[in-house]
Amino acid sequence: MRIFNIKVFKYLIVLSVGLLLLYLAFRGQDINQMISDLRKADLKWVFLAMLVSLIAHVIRAFRWNLMIGSLGHETPPLMSTFHAVIMGYIANIAFPRMGELARCTVINKSSNIPVDKLLGTVLVERLVDLVMLGLAFVMAVFFEYKLIPGFLNKHLFGKLNGRIVEVALLILALLALFLIFIFLMAMIKKKNWRFFNTIFQFISGIKNGVVSIKNIDNKLLFLISSLIIWILYGLSSYFCFSALENTSSLGAGAALSTLAFGSLAMIAPVQGGIGAFHWMVSEGLLLYGISKIDGLTFALIFHTSQNLIILFIGSLSVILFLKSTTRKNHV
C-alpha cells in the first residue's frame, strides 16, 4: 500500500509539472483568438498528419521486429508488435518512461520472449533514435544557420553560464552513488544473494538484447527504416502547418526545426511531453516570424491530434490484446 501511495505521489508530481509548464506556456495569451483559429483549422491536413504518424508507428514496429528476430526467438506477427508499440505510447502518456517496459511486457505475454532481452533491443532503438535526433539537429542548424544558433544561445547555452550547474550535477551524482552504496550494503548485510543473482541474470538478458543489433539479417533495411520513421515525423509537422492559416506558409526548414525542438521536449519526464512540447515548439516558431499565440495554436492542434490517434488505436490494441490473452489462457 505504501509503495502504491509513493507511485501515485510521483505521478501527481510529474503531472503537476506538466500542467505548470502548460500554464506558463499559455499564460497571457488570447484564448478566444486561439479557439477561433482552431475552429477555422483545415482538418484534412490534420488527418493527413495523423495518418503519416500512424504509418511511422507501423514502420517502428517493423524495425523492432528486425531486432527481435535476431534474438533467436520466433519473430512476432507485425500486428502484435504494432499493438505493443502503440500500447507503449499510451503507457508513456500516463506514466513517463514506462512505455518501453510496457511494450516489452506485451510481447512477452503474446510471444513468450524474455522481457530482459526485449529491453535490450529497445535500448538500442532509443540509442538509434538519439542519433537520428542528433542528425535532425545538425541538419536544422545547417539549413537554418541564421536562426537556430541564436535560439540555442537564448534558451540553452545562455542559461548555463557559470559553474553552478556543474556543481549541482556533481552533487546529484554523488548523492545517487551514495544511495546506491547504502542499498547494496543493506542487501549484503541481509545476505540476499538471490537478489543479486536475479539482477545479474537480468543485466545479462539486456546485454543479449543490445548485441542483437550485430545479428540483424538486413542491417541496411534497419537503417532505411530508421530514416523513414524520422522523415515521416517531419512530414507530419509539415502537413499540420497547412491546417492553420498563419503557419501554412512555413516550409521544410521549419518542419525540420519543429521536429528537432519537439523531439527534445518529448524527452522531458512529463506525461506525453505536455507543456514542454507546447512551449518548445512555440518558441522555435518565433524564429520564423510566427507569433507566440499562433505557435501555441499549432503546437496544441498537432500535439492533441497525435495523442488522439495513439489513444484511439491504442484502445483498440488493448482490447485485442486482452481478447487474445484471454483466449490463450483458456486453450
N, C-alpha and C positions, 0 to 999 in steps of 0.2 A: 504494500500500500504506500509505503514511504517513497519507494523508487518511482511509483506511478505519479505521486504528487510532485516529485522533482522534475520528471519529464514534462508534466503539464505546466509547471512553473517556467521551465526553459522555453517551452513552446510559446507561452504567453509573452515572455520577454522578447523573443525574436519577432513575434508578430507585432508587438508594440513598437519595436524599432522600425519595422517596415511601414507601419501606419504613420509613424512620426516622419519618416522620410517622405512619404506620400503627402502629408500635410504641409511640410516645408516646401515641397516642390510646387504645390498648387496654391500656397498662401499668397494672398494679394492679387490673384488673377480674377478676371471677369468670367465667372462660371456661366452666366447667362449666354455670353458670346460663345463659349465653348460648346454649350448644349445646342445652340443654333447651328454651329459649324458641323457638329456631329449629325444633326438631322439632315443636313444637306449632303452628307457624305455619299459618294457613289459606291454602293455596296458591292457591285460586281467586281471591283478591284480588290476589295477586302476579301471576298470569297476566293478570288484567284490567288491572293497571297496565302490564304489558309490552305488551299489545295496544294500549292507549291511546298509549303512547310510539311504537309502530310506526306508528300512524296519523299521529302528529305528524311522523315522518320522511317519510312519503309526501307530506304537505302541504308539508313543507320542499322536497322535490323539485319539487312542483308550482309553488311560489313561485319557485324558482330558474329553472324553465322560463320563467316570465313575463319574467324578466330576460334570459335567453339569447335569447328570441325577439325582443327589441328590439335585438339586436346586428347585425341584417341577415343573419344566417345561418339556415338551416333549424333549427327547434326540434327537439331530440332527442325520441324517444319518452319518455313519462313513466317507463316501466320502466327505461330506460337511465339516466336521471337519478337515479332512486331507487337503482339499483345503485351509481352513482358516489358518492352521498351516504353510503350505508352503508359503502362501502369507505374513504371518507374518515374515518369514525368509527373503523374498525379501525386505520387508519394513526395516528390520534391516540392510540389505546391503546398502540401500540408506540412511536411517536416523537411527543412533544408538538409541536403546531403544524404537523405535516406533513400533516394531513388535508385542508387547503384546497388545497395543491398536488396531492395525490394525486387528489382527485376531479376537479380541472380536467384533469389528465393523462388520466384515464379518458374523459372526454367528448371530449377532443382525439383520442384514439385511435379512438373509436367514431363521432364525428360530424365530425371534422376541423375543429373550431373552434379558433382560436389560443388557447393557454394564457394569454397575457398579458391578452387581453380577458376570458376567464373569471375570472381572478384579480381583475379589476376588479369584476365582478359579486359575487364572494364578499366582497370588501372592503365593498361596500355592504351586503350581507347581514349582515355582522358589525356594522356600524355600526347597522343597524336593530335587531339583537338587543341591542346595548348600550343602545339607547333603551328597548327593551322591558324589559330588566333594571332599568334606572333607574326605569321606571314601576312595576315589581313592588315595588321597594324603597320607593318613595313610598307605594304602596298599603299595604304592610306596616306602615310607620311610622304611616300614618293610621289604619288599623284596629286596630293593636296598639300604640297610642301609649304605653301604660303599660309595655310590655315592651321593645320594640325599642331605644329610645334608650339605656336602661341597658346593653343588650348591646353596642351600638356603642361606648359610652364605656369599657366594661370591656376590650373586645378590640381596639379600633382607636384611638380618639382618646386614650384614657388612655395608650397605649403610644407616642404620637407627641409627647409633651411635650418641650419643649426644641428647640434648633436643630441637634442632632446629625444628625437625619435630613436636614434641608435641606442641611447641609454635605456629607453623604455623597452625596446625589443630585447636587449640583453637581460634586463630584469625578468621579463616574461619567460625567456628561455631558461634562465637559472631556476625560476620558480617551477617550471614544468619538469626539469630534471630532478629537482628536489622531491616533488610529489611522486614521480616515477620511482625514485630511490626508496622512499618510505613504503610505497606499495610493494615493491619487490622484497624488501626486508621483512615485511609482515607475512608475505607468502612463505619465505624461507623459514621464518620462526615457527610457522604452523606446519612446516614440512609438507607443504601442499605440492608435492612433485607431480601429481596427476594434472594439476592446473598447468604447470609448465610444459608437460608433455603435450597437452592439448594445444597450447599456444604454439609450440614448435611445429606440430603437425599442420596447424592452420597456416602458419607462415610458409611452410614447405609447399602447401597446396597453392597459395598465392604465387609463389615463385614459379611453379609449374605453369600457371596461367600466364604469367608475364613472359616467360621464354617461349610461349606457344607462337609468338609472332614469327619466330625463326622457322616454324614448321608449316606456315601457311602455304598452301599449294600454289596460289596465284597472288603473289605479292603486288604485281602491277595492278591487278583488279582491286586489291585492297587500297592502294594509293589513289587510284582513279575514283573509287567510291568516296574516299575522304574528301577529295577535291570537289566532287559533285555535291556532296552534302552542304559544304560551305558556300558554294556558288548558289545553291537553291535558297539558303538562308539569306544571302544578299539580294536575290531576286524577290523574295517575299517582301523585303523592305522597299525595294524599288517599285513594286506593283502597288503597295499600300500608299506610297506617296501620291499616286494618281487619284486616290479616293477623296482627297481633300483639295479644294481649290488652291489654298495658299501653299501647299507643298507639291503640287502637280508639276511644277517646273524643275524640280530637283532631278539631277541625273545620277549616273552610275557612281560618280565620285562621292556624292552624299550618301548613297546606299552603302558603299564600302565603309565610309566613316561610321555610319549608323550601326553597321554590323559589328565593327570593332568596339565602339563605345557600349553598345547594347550587350554584347557578349561579356565585356568586363563587368558590367552592372549585374549580370546574372550570376556571376561568381560570388557576389555578396551573400552572406549567410542569412538571408531573409526569404520568406516563402515566395517562390516564383519570381524573385527579383523585384517584388512590389516596392514602389517608392524609389529605389535605387535606379531602376531602369528608366522610369519617367524623368527623373532629374538628369541622369547622364545623357540620355538621348536629346532632351530638350536643350541642354547646354551645348551639345555638339552641333545642333541645327542652328544655333545662334551664329555660328561661323558662316553660314550660307545665307544670312540675312533673314532667316525665319524668326519671327518674334517668339518670345517665351511662351505665350499662350497658344500660338499655333503649333509650336514644337510639342507642348504638353498634350494638345489635342491629338496630334499624330501618335505620340507615344501611348496615349490612352487607348485609341482605337486599335492600334497594332498589338499592344500587349494583351488587351482584353480578347481580341479575336483569336490570337494564338493560344491563349489559355482555354478559350471556349472549345476549340477543336480538340484540344487534349482532353478536356473534361467529358465532351460528348463521346468521342471514340474510346476514351479510357473507360468510361462507364460500361460501354458495350463489351470491352475487353474483360472487365471484371466479371460481368455476368457470364460470358462464355467460359472464362477460366474456372469459375465456381461450378458451372454445369459439368465441364469436363472432369474436374477433380472429383465431384460427387459421383459421376458415372464410373470413374476409375476405381473409387473406393468400394463401389458396390459389385464390381466384377470379381 
